[in-house]
Each structure stands twice: as structure tokens, then as C-alpha cells.
């Protein structure tokens, strides 16, 4: 009887620990995905601004 109680408590503890581990793993993965999306958007915005400001710089140099 005592052995059965320890098995049940072990199973419950295993499920609780697994729940926290899976939650942590998904949080880390979501953070990595967000970083990747931010990096892609930042590169796109950088090149868009560079192209836009590059054209504006060419116009002002022609006017001089």
C-alpha cells in the first residue's frame, strides 16, 4: 500500500515538473521566433529607409 502511494505521488510530481519544463521550452521558442521576426522587419525597414534617404540625398545634391 505504501509503495502505491509513492508511485501515485511520483506520477503527480512528474506531470507537474513536465508541465513547467514544457512551458519554459515553449516560452524560449516563442522568444526566439519573435527575435527572428523583429530582425527580418528591422532589415526590411533599414533597406527601405536607406533607399528612401538615398534618393532624397541625390535630389539635394543635384539642386546644389
Helices and strands as residue ranges (DSSP letters): H 2-63
